[in-house]
Amino acid sequence: MKTKKCRSCNYCKRVYRKFRYGFGYGIEFSKAYYCTACKKITEPESEPCENFCRKKRRETDLSPQRFDEAEEAIRFISKSLKDE
């Protein structure tokens, strides 16, 4: 079994930071995580709190309705490109 870490907890979210370069701004993620259960910043490799809940895998929607919507969108795009 894998060990429990904050990075694999469903309550821990990535922390993003804004930085300035040249005349613009950029956004990058930092190494820290924010625990929404405890409302504090944590490190990804630290031991999780008592509210640990493993992240759930996302399930892909492979229903026929989803494919029909995609085909319709492709037909619309190809028709729009032909009109130009």
Residue pairs with C-beta under 8 A, 6 or more apart in sequence:
2 8
4 47
4 48
4 52
4 54
5 44
5 45
5 46
5 47
5 48
6 12
6 33
6 35
6 42
6 43
6 44
6 45
6 46
6 47
6 48
7 33
7 44
7 45
8 54
8 55
9 35
9 48
9 51
9 52
9 53
9 54
9 55
10 53
10 54
10 55
10 56
11 35
11 36
11 37
11 38
11 49
11 51
11 52
11 53
12 33
12 34
12 35
12 36
12 42
12 44
12 48
13 33
13 34
13 36
14 29
14 30
14 33
14 34
15 29
15 30
15 32
15 33
15 34
15 41
16 27
16 28
16 29
16 30
17 27
17 28
17 29
17 30
18 25
18 26
18 27
19 25
19 26
19 27
19 28
20 26
31 43
31 44
32 41
32 42
32 43
32 44
33 41
33 42
33 43
33 44
34 40
34 41
34 42
35 41
35 42
35 48
35 49
35 51
37 49
37 51
38 49
38 51
42 48
